[in-house]
């Protein structure tokens, strides 16, 4: 990895002026992003907000292409980056920006920060990746769910029973041992997120807390974003 290039900050992006708000939930595999996204969506809906949720690699245009390429282990570093950038570009044009224009709350389960971590670990130049995603709208709020490596591994094994090929970095040959490969890959992903915390205004949230405590933290920050008084009853987990 070229740490010298990584320390050079790209040009500052301008915040969007749409009436809606863009909230991003980031973090490594297995930290509970999907759970927190669902809880936050339900809470906002109960509070009277229109909500749209979109996930990483969910574009109708390109998601099947990505899955087929991954199943054949046919993704080199550049192809990997370009396909995922296409996925986000399609969702921006057809889901995210229209929802923001309509005044909706948009929750993204992963955003371009995921690419900034994964692509760099796979050998891409940090500034090249950032320029590649230069089309992306800047979020209003970014949560980084953070969990130590060993508890993360235990959680994934307990909930899934196995380790994913790509989540373990096996496609880039980090180790022939699946568990060691997972630790090496995820530790480097975590390092990239830590570097990004000095570059972007992440809200770091301890993901090894209970889902209820994590959700209360997210709701408090979202309430501040919406310039609302945070009422104790509004923080209750429904």
GIHU-V111987 format. One record per residue. N is the residue number from 0. SS is DSSP state (2 for helix, 1 for strand, 0 for the rest). PHI is phi in degrees with one decimal (* if undefined). Layout:
{{N/SS/PHI} {N/SS/PHI}}
This chain:
{{0/0/*} {1/0/-92.8} {2/2/-69.9} {3/2/-64.8} {4/2/-65.2} {5/2/-65.7} {6/0/-75.6} {7/0/-84.1} {8/0/-74.1} {9/0/-73.7} {10/0/-56.2} {11/0/-67.0} {12/0/-84.0} {13/0/-93.2} {14/1/-64.2} {15/0/-73.2} {16/0/-117.5} {17/0/-74.1} {18/0/-69.3} {19/0/-78.8} {20/1/-123.8} {21/1/-109.9} {22/1/-114.5} {23/1/-116.1} {24/1/-116.0} {25/1/-112.8} {26/1/148.2} {27/0/-68.0} {28/0/-61.7} {29/0/87.1} {30/0/-86.5} {31/0/101.2} {32/2/-60.5} {33/2/-61.5} {34/2/-62.0} {35/2/-68.8} {36/2/-62.5} {37/2/-64.9} {38/2/-63.4} {39/2/-67.9} {40/2/-59.7} {41/2/-64.0} {42/2/-64.1} {43/2/-61.9} {44/2/-63.9} {45/2/-64.6} {46/0/-77.1} {47/0/100.2} {48/0/-99.4} {49/0/-77.2} {50/1/-129.8} {51/1/-122.2} {52/1/-116.4} {53/1/-138.0} {54/1/-113.5} {55/0/-59.6} {56/0/59.6} {57/0/-124.3} {58/0/-65.4} {59/0/-61.8} {60/0/-68.1} {61/0/-125.8} {62/2/-59.9} {63/2/-66.3} {64/2/-63.7} {65/2/-62.6} {66/2/-61.8} {67/2/-65.2} {68/2/-65.2} {69/2/-68.1} {70/2/-64.1} {71/0/-98.7} {72/0/51.8} {73/0/-106.4} {74/0/-103.5} {75/0/-84.5} {76/2/-57.4} {77/2/-69.2} {78/2/-61.6} {79/2/-55.1} {80/2/-64.0} {81/2/-66.5} {82/2/-64.6} {83/2/-69.7} {84/2/-65.4} {85/2/-63.9} {86/2/-57.7} {87/2/-67.4} {88/2/-60.1} {89/2/-66.0} {90/2/-69.7} {91/2/-61.7} {92/2/-70.3} {93/2/-106.1} {94/2/-125.5} {95/2/-67.7} {96/2/-65.4} {97/2/-57.6} {98/2/-67.3} {99/2/-64.0} {100/2/-63.8} {101/0/-82.9} {102/0/84.4} {103/0/-86.1} {104/1/-85.8} {105/1/-110.9} {106/1/-108.5} {107/1/-105.8} {108/1/-83.6} {109/0/84.4} {110/0/-142.7} {111/2/-66.9} {112/2/-63.4} {113/2/-59.3} {114/2/-67.1} {115/2/-60.3} {116/2/-85.1} {117/2/-63.9} {118/2/-66.0} {119/2/-67.0} {120/2/-61.2} {121/0/-84.4} {122/0/109.4} {123/0/-75.0} {124/0/-70.3} {125/2/-55.3} {126/2/-73.1} {127/2/-62.6} {128/2/-64.7} {129/2/-64.6} {130/2/-67.7} {131/2/-58.0} {132/0/-96.3} {133/0/-63.1} {134/0/-78.2} {135/0/-73.1} {136/0/-69.7} {137/1/-73.4} {138/0/-68.7} {139/0/-86.6} {140/1/-156.0} {141/1/-126.3} {142/1/-96.7} {143/1/-112.7} {144/1/-80.9} {145/1/-118.5} {146/0/-140.4} {147/0/-59.3} {148/2/-64.1} {149/2/-65.4} {150/2/-60.8} {151/2/-63.1} {152/2/-62.1} {153/2/-62.8} {154/2/-62.5} {155/2/-64.0} {156/2/-63.6} {157/2/-67.8} {158/2/-84.4} {159/2/-108.6} {160/0/83.5} {161/0/-158.5} {162/0/-108.2} {163/0/-74.2} {164/0/-56.5} {165/0/-78.4} {166/0/-63.6} {167/0/-97.3} {168/0/67.7} {169/2/-68.2} {170/2/-68.3} {171/2/-110.9} {172/0/63.4} {173/0/-71.3} {174/0/-164.4} {175/0/-77.5} {176/0/-86.7} {177/2/-59.7} {178/2/-69.8} {179/2/-66.4} {180/2/-61.8} {181/2/-59.6} {182/2/-63.8} {183/2/-63.7} {184/2/-66.3} {185/2/-66.2} {186/2/-65.4} {187/2/-72.5} {188/2/-61.3} {189/2/-61.0} {190/2/-60.2} {191/2/-63.8} {192/2/-63.6} {193/2/-61.3} {194/2/-63.1} {195/2/-67.4} {196/0/-63.9} {197/0/-86.8} {198/0/-105.7} {199/0/-124.8} {200/0/-81.0} {201/1/-70.8} {202/1/-100.4} {203/1/-80.6} {204/1/-127.9} {205/1/-69.2} {206/0/-85.5} {207/0/-92.5} {208/0/-81.7} {209/0/-69.1} {210/2/-55.1} {211/2/-66.7} {212/2/-67.8} {213/2/-61.0} {214/2/-64.9} {215/2/-60.4} {216/2/-62.8} {217/2/-62.0} {218/2/-65.4} {219/2/-63.0} {220/2/-70.8} {221/2/-66.3} {222/2/-61.3} {223/2/-64.8} {224/2/-60.0} {225/0/-83.7} {226/0/57.6} {227/0/-116.5} {228/0/-70.8} {229/0/-82.1} {230/0/-92.3} {231/2/-53.4} {232/2/-68.0} {233/2/-73.6} {234/2/-88.3} {235/0/-64.8} {236/0/-81.3} {237/0/-93.1}}
